[in-house]
Each structure stands twice: as structure tokens, then as C-alpha cells.
Amino acid sequence: MSTVSNASTVNGGISFWYAQEGTPTPREPLPGDASADVCIIGGGYTGLWTAYYLKKAVPFLNITVLEAKFCGYGASGRNGGWLYNGIAGRERYAKLHGHDAAVRLQKAMNETVGEVVRAAAEEKIDADIHQGGVLEVAHTPAQLARLKDFHSVEIAFGETDRVLRGARETAERIRVTGAVGSTWTPHGARLHPAKLVKGLADAVEALGVTIHESTPVTEIKPKHAVTPYGTVRAPYILRCTEGFTAGLKGLKRTWLPMNSSMIATEPLPARIWDTIGWEGRETLGDMAHAYLYAQRTADDRIAIGGRGYPYRYGSATDHDGRTRPAAIAALRDLLVRLFPTTAGVRVDHAWSGVLGVPRDWCATVTLDRSTGLGWAGGYVGSGVATANLAARTLRDLIQQDSGQAGPTDLTALPWVNHRVRRWEPEPFRWLGVHGLYAAYRAADRRETVSPRPGTDPIAKAADRIAGRH
């Protein structure tokens, strides 16, 4: 076990990002029955970006956002701050719709990184954005083989500006202990999640969108969003609830709420950064099955996350981000394995977030033209950028449906109107998820001591059972 101190670690409190920014005072709840042209359920990135682009495109629209807690309470205020071009389900969309369709989807994601940066600058949202790209490293022969395959696949999907690096070149960027290679893409940036979501909520409100917080939606029906305070009636009801979707009536098995945990260190002194490098402030990941994600923050901390306690029975969600001590200890150990000079530094904060996972691991955006119900999500942890693309796509779908515009490049993307079957009932859901992640952790352990370059058979079997391949 590492020697990182945890005596003063704050556990929960939503997230470290809100510990820095301060938890916002909630806006007023819905005062009673109301009507709107568009009602958006969920005040995270997806809901707020959708309101933003719709209001920009059609200023006269009456748009209402309903949020159960406060804007950014969920994954949008707790994530790892990775604005990058990954999207869940691309390979499946290639199988269903052809390689060229998946390439168009990937190109749209590449461009989305720049769009978020552009929109944040236009709205004067200072979210500590730094475009250092994304660096993903390999530690073992099996990981290196996967990394090279991953690199080749990304190039085949049109990412010709991606770079493959060996051990020495990787160390020149960031000195990760045991790294034997890496792949880097420029299509990524580090950001402060809470600063982005708070700034976006303010920008949306300034455009004239109505936001009601402390207003949980209990049921969604065509043209109706039902809350304890009243019902909002609108031709379009958009569900943008990601990992909290299971809490809505009739939707418990739609998307599985998967948990991910994070820690943030104290600000690290220059002597430690001299041993680590990381001057480019790339976001950092790896090719393990139980993956990691990390960033060097604007105030020189390391914020690092990975899968903690993956799933709570009955699709339950956490309480204000509190995470299990075992998950905190595992992340501390991971941090010190990557960067031994961090042994002894203080971990200031630990927290958890919930992300949405569809049964086929494919992100989707949908508008049912017969009912006016729409939704977007299932980002499987890649939502910081994907939410923006989903929002612009919902905008175009609504404009097309209402006769204000025709089809666009976005409405023709293969993830539009994709349907997926529901998750299994309990206890099979709980047993399956925990069994799968136990298998992934076992595969990582076996690969660490194996000289073979191939992916461990346990992980391959887990992928097939999970429906990821």
C-alpha cells in the first residue's frame, strides 16, 4: 500500500471541482403547472447545451429546463475534465451502417472538441481549458499490443494527425513509471468541469431560457413532464438525464448507472513536477481494462480517476459523491505506481460520479416524431464532448420536425434514432456487472506478470458477455 496521507481527505461533497468553486445556490423550483415550446429534463451538459443551441437558432422559443438538484450536480460537475473526441459505440455503428458512416461520426466528434472551446470563449466562460491533446500509455506487452491496434484503428477512422510514440518519446512528454509506449491525439483538452457547467447555465439563462432547480421530474409522458410542484406541458420533452435516467418511472433498465471514482491531490511542488514532466498538460489515460483517466489541473494538482465500486444494486445512485474507502485506497496506490515521487503527498478530495451505460455500450441521440419525446446520452464516460454534439443534433432534429429546417449532416449521423434493448432485471444486473469488472481486474493482474503481447482471454470473454464487441 502507498504512504499517501488520507487523514484530511474530504470524501464526497459532490466533487473536488465544487469544493473549489463553491456549491451554487439553487434557482427557484417550478412554481406550478406551466407550458413551454421545449421542456428539457436535466441541467447537465446535454440539457444546457441543447437549450443553448436551440435558443441561439430560434430565439423566440420558450424553453424550460428542469433540474432535480442544481445544474451540474451529476456527471457534468464530477467528471475527470476530459474534453476529447472519443464516442461510445463507433465500431458497432460501423458494423450497422458502414465504415464511412462511422468515419463521419468520428469527424463530427473531432470537430466537437473545437466547438466546445469556441463556444466557451464566445460566452466568456473561463473553464481552465488547455488544449494539450490526449495521451494514452501502455504498461505491459499486452497493453502495448492493444495500444498499437487502437492507434491503427483510429487512423483508419480518419484521425491522421494521431502520433504513436515509443518508451523514450513518451518519457519526454510525461514520465509514467513503466510506460513502454503511447499514442497521442490533438483532439482533446483539459478543463474544469464545474466552471464549464456553471458558466454554461449562466449563459443559457442570459439568453432567456427558464431554469428551475430543486425540481425532480418523476415521470415523462408525451407532451408532459410531471414534477411534485406541477406539470410542464410542451410539444417537445427532451430527456437529458444520463446516469440518473433509472430514477424515472418506467426507465429503471434503460441505461445502467455506472459509478466512477476520483481523487485530487494537494498542489504539487516544482520538485515533484520536475520528476514527472507533463509540461504539455495532456489528459492522461492507459490501455488497462480497468482504465484510468487523469489530468494536471490549472493549480498543479493531479486529479485521477477510475472504476471504483462499479454498480449499486437496483440501479441506485450515490449520495452527494461519497465514495468507498477501498476505491480511494486503490486510486492512491495507482497514483503512486504511476508517479512514485507522489508518495507522501496529501490527497485533498475523493468523490464519485455516475455515468450512463446502454446495454450495447452505444451513445445515442433520438427524437420520436410521433410523440415529441427525445433523449440523448449513454455516453459511457465520454460525455464532456459527446454531450455537445448530441445537443446540436437534438437542435437540428427539432428544427427539422417542426418544419423550420431540413435534414443536416448531424441528423444523418449513424447514432441518430438508434434503439437498444433494456438491461436484465435484478439480481442478474448486479451479478453481471460485478462479475464483469472482477474479470477485468483479474485480466489486468494477469497481464502485468505475463510476457505475452495478447489480450488476456478473461478480458476477451468479458467483452463478449458485456456486448462491447
Disulfide bonds with the S-S distance in Angstrom:
none
